[in-house]
């Protein structure tokens, strides 16, 4: 069965699309058939990433792996109820078009939209990238300003809880695995870095997520976007661009570590394709 991976939170700038693209390429390079859906219908960062990849591939004559892309259109109906019904149908049609894929990766907008909620309901794995700060932590939980203790879950955590509850009520086998990843981690041992980590450890057991290290704060991730490339496209004899520094090599290790930490159902993804 197709395993649905949803990249979601309700805050922009956390690296959702970059993470989604690297997951897509990592899964493709290990022989899986992968579908991609971009639900950020305004910014379309993942869609633009894939368009850049196609242009680069055509111009350079490079054979790059591509996912099967299924698009979802926003409703233009005035009635809120009819609009939601139409978007629900559009979303279901998009998933139907990806039947036969081993994985479907869905990139959600940094906002609480009907399509985003639908995606979370269909998720087998939710990946929530966070910048390493309490501004992003507030997405998950509220901190008591006087005691510094966790006061309760925030809106996004409640949405994931609702998705898990509704999934359980439908009788669908298996729950939703939720993984929070810390992106743009610096190499320094700053107090803030430790404090955020301690709070995530505390919160993980309360609301039921696992947390893992994501991507470091590296310029290379932003530099590759115009070409539509990921770090996993670099380094080999036939690669379109060569790895240039040890930092790039370390970044590739970060990506493989993240994929392994997601504990996805097909064990072959943990092996680098020849």
LINVENHU-V831600 format. One record per residue. RES is the residue in three letters. SS is DSSP state (2 for helix, 1 for strand, 0 for the rest). PHI is phi in degrees with one decimal (NA if undefined). OMEGA is omega in whole degrees, -180 to 180 (NA if undefined). Layout:
{{RES SS PHI OMEGA} {RES SS PHI OMEGA}}
This chain:
{{UNK 0 NA 179} {UNK 0 -68.9 178} {UNK 1 -100.8 -175} {UNK 1 -97.3 178} {UNK 1 -110.9 -178} {UNK 1 -110.0 173} {UNK 1 -94.4 -174} {UNK 0 -149.3 160} {UNK 0 -167.8 -178} {UNK 0 -113.5 180} {UNK 0 -138.1 178} {UNK 0 -80.2 174} {UNK 0 77.6 -178} {UNK 0 -98.4 179} {UNK 0 94.2 -179} {UNK 2 -60.9 -175} {UNK 2 -68.0 177} {UNK 2 -62.4 178} {UNK 2 -64.3 -180} {UNK 2 -59.0 -177} {UNK 2 -65.0 179} {UNK 2 -68.7 175} {UNK 2 -64.8 180} {UNK 2 -58.1 -177} {UNK 2 -67.8 178} {UNK 2 -59.6 -180} {UNK 2 -71.8 178} {UNK 2 -63.5 -175} {UNK 0 -71.6 176} {UNK 0 -107.8 170} {UNK 0 87.0 179} {UNK 0 -90.5 172} {UNK 0 -88.8 -171} {UNK 1 -122.5 173} {UNK 1 -103.3 -180} {UNK 1 -134.0 178} {UNK 1 -133.9 178} {UNK 1 -106.8 -179} {UNK 0 -97.3 174} {UNK 0 -85.0 -169} {UNK 0 -74.0 178} {UNK 0 -96.4 -179} {UNK 0 -77.4 177} {UNK 0 55.5 -177} {UNK 2 -63.2 180} {UNK 2 -66.8 178} {UNK 2 -61.5 179} {UNK 2 -64.8 178} {UNK 2 -59.0 -178} {UNK 2 -69.6 176} {UNK 2 -63.4 177} {UNK 2 -61.8 180} {UNK 2 -64.6 180} {UNK 2 -65.4 -180} {UNK 2 -63.2 -180} {UNK 2 -62.8 -180} {UNK 2 -61.7 -179} {UNK 2 -68.3 -177} {UNK 2 -67.3 -176} {UNK 2 -87.7 -178} {UNK 0 67.6 -179} {UNK 0 -99.4 179} {UNK 0 -90.5 -179} {UNK 0 -99.4 178} {UNK 0 -71.5 -179} {UNK 0 -129.0 174} {UNK 0 -81.1 169} {UNK 1 -83.5 -175} {UNK 1 -99.5 176} {UNK 0 -124.3 -175} {UNK 0 -97.2 176} {UNK 0 -119.2 179} {UNK 0 -94.7 175} {UNK 0 -74.8 178} {UNK 0 -80.4 176} {UNK 0 -108.6 -179} {UNK 0 -73.1 -178} {UNK 0 -78.4 -179} {UNK 0 -68.8 -179} {UNK 2 -62.3 -179} {UNK 2 -66.5 180} {UNK 2 -67.6 178} {UNK 2 -62.8 180} {UNK 2 -65.9 178} {UNK 2 -62.5 180} {UNK 2 -65.9 179} {UNK 2 -66.0 176} {UNK 2 -60.8 179} {UNK 2 -65.5 179} {UNK 2 -62.3 180} {UNK 2 -67.2 179} {UNK 2 -64.1 177} {UNK 2 -64.0 179} {UNK 2 -63.3 179} {UNK 2 -67.3 178} {UNK 2 -60.3 179} {UNK 0 -67.8 -179} {UNK 0 -108.9 177} {UNK 0 -60.9 -177} {UNK 0 99.0 175} {UNK 0 -76.2 174} {UNK 0 -71.9 -180} {UNK 1 -136.8 168} {UNK 1 -124.5 179} {UNK 1 -106.8 -177} {UNK 1 -114.9 178} {UNK 1 -99.1 -177} {UNK 0 -95.9 177} {UNK 0 -73.1 176} {UNK 0 -83.8 -178} {UNK 0 -160.0 179} {UNK 0 -89.5 -179} {UNK 0 -115.4 179} {UNK 2 -61.4 180} {UNK 2 -64.8 178} {UNK 2 -64.1 179} {UNK 2 -63.1 177} {UNK 2 -60.6 -180} {UNK 2 -59.9 -180} {UNK 2 -64.5 178} {UNK 2 -66.3 -177} {UNK 0 -95.4 -174} {UNK 0 -74.3 165} {UNK 0 -95.7 176} {UNK 1 -132.0 173} {UNK 1 -106.8 176} {UNK 1 -113.9 -178} {UNK 1 -115.3 176} {UNK 1 -76.3 176} {UNK 1 -130.5 165} {UNK 1 -70.2 -172} {UNK 0 -81.8 -179} {UNK 0 -152.6 178} {UNK 2 -74.8 173} {UNK 2 -63.8 177} {UNK 2 -75.7 179} {UNK 2 -59.6 180} {UNK 0 -61.1 174} {UNK 0 -61.3 -176} {UNK 0 -94.9 -174} {UNK 1 -154.5 176} {UNK 1 -92.4 178} {UNK 1 -104.8 176} {UNK 0 -67.8 -175} {UNK 0 -66.4 -178} {UNK 0 -86.5 -176} {UNK 0 -97.0 -176} {UNK 0 77.2 -180} {UNK 0 -88.8 178} {UNK 1 -71.7 -177} {UNK 1 -91.9 -180} {UNK 1 159.9 -179} {UNK 1 -69.8 176} {UNK 0 -96.1 -170} {UNK 2 -61.9 -178} {UNK 2 -66.9 177} {UNK 2 -60.4 179} {UNK 2 -67.0 178} {UNK 2 -66.8 178} {UNK 2 -65.0 177} {UNK 2 -59.3 179} {UNK 2 -63.9 179} {UNK 2 -62.7 179} {UNK 2 -64.8 -179} {UNK 2 -65.1 -179} {UNK 2 -66.7 177} {UNK 2 -64.2 179} {UNK 2 -62.0 -179} {UNK 2 -68.6 -179} {UNK 2 -77.9 -180} {UNK 0 83.4 178} {UNK 0 -66.4 -177} {UNK 0 -68.3 178} {UNK 0 88.1 179} {UNK 0 -94.4 178} {UNK 0 -99.7 177} {UNK 1 -86.7 -176} {UNK 1 -114.8 -179} {UNK 1 -122.0 175} {UNK 1 -97.8 -180} {UNK 1 -115.9 -179} {UNK 1 -97.1 179} {UNK 1 -93.7 176} {UNK 0 57.0 175} {UNK 1 -71.2 176} {UNK 0 -88.8 -179} {UNK 0 -81.3 -177} {UNK 0 -79.4 178} {UNK 0 -96.1 -178} {UNK 0 -71.8 180} {UNK 2 -61.1 -180} {UNK 2 -60.1 180} {UNK 2 -59.9 179} {UNK 2 -67.4 -178} {UNK 2 -63.7 178} {UNK 2 -62.9 179} {UNK 2 -60.8 179} {UNK 2 -63.7 -180} {UNK 2 -67.6 177} {UNK 2 -65.1 176} {UNK 2 -59.4 -180} {UNK 2 -65.2 -175} {UNK 2 -73.9 -175} {UNK 2 -55.6 -180} {UNK 2 -70.4 -178} {UNK 2 -73.2 -174} {UNK 2 -114.8 167} {UNK 0 80.9 170} {UNK 0 -130.3 170} {UNK 1 -103.2 175} {UNK 1 -128.3 -174} {UNK 1 -142.8 176} {UNK 1 -76.9 177} {UNK 0 -100.1 -175} {UNK 0 -103.8 176} {UNK 1 -72.2 -180} {UNK 0 -84.3 -174} {UNK 0 -122.6 -179} {UNK 2 -63.1 -175} {UNK 2 -56.6 -180} {UNK 2 -61.8 179} {UNK 2 -76.6 -179} {UNK 2 -71.3 -177} {UNK 2 -81.4 -176} {UNK 2 -56.7 -178} {UNK 2 -60.5 179} {UNK 2 -93.4 -178} {UNK 0 72.1 -177} {UNK 0 -100.6 171} {UNK 0 -119.8 179} {UNK 2 -65.0 179} {UNK 2 -76.9 176} {UNK 2 -85.7 -173} {UNK 0 -102.5 166} {UNK 0 105.9 -178} {UNK 0 -83.1 -178} {UNK 0 -60.7 -178} {UNK 0 -101.7 -178} {UNK 0 -71.1 -178} {UNK 0 -68.3 180} {UNK 0 -139.8 -179} {UNK 0 -88.0 170} {UNK 0 -64.9 -174} {UNK 0 -113.2 -177} {UNK 0 -139.9 175} {UNK 2 -64.8 177} {UNK 2 -61.2 178} {UNK 2 -67.7 178} {UNK 2 -63.2 178} {UNK 2 -62.6 180} {UNK 2 -64.4 177} {UNK 2 -62.5 177} {UNK 2 -64.9 177} {UNK 2 -57.5 -177} {UNK 2 -65.9 179} {UNK 2 -63.9 179} {UNK 2 -64.9 179} {UNK 2 -64.5 180} {UNK 2 -60.4 178} {UNK 2 -64.3 -178} {UNK 2 -66.5 179} {UNK 2 -68.8 175} {UNK 0 56.9 -178} {UNK 0 -70.8 -167} {UNK 0 -70.6 -178} {UNK 0 -94.3 -174} {UNK 2 -64.4 -176} {UNK 2 -67.4 -179} {UNK 2 -69.1 -179} {UNK 2 -83.4 -179} {UNK 0 -111.7 179} {UNK 0 -73.4 179} {UNK 0 -66.5 179} {UNK 0 -70.5 NA}}
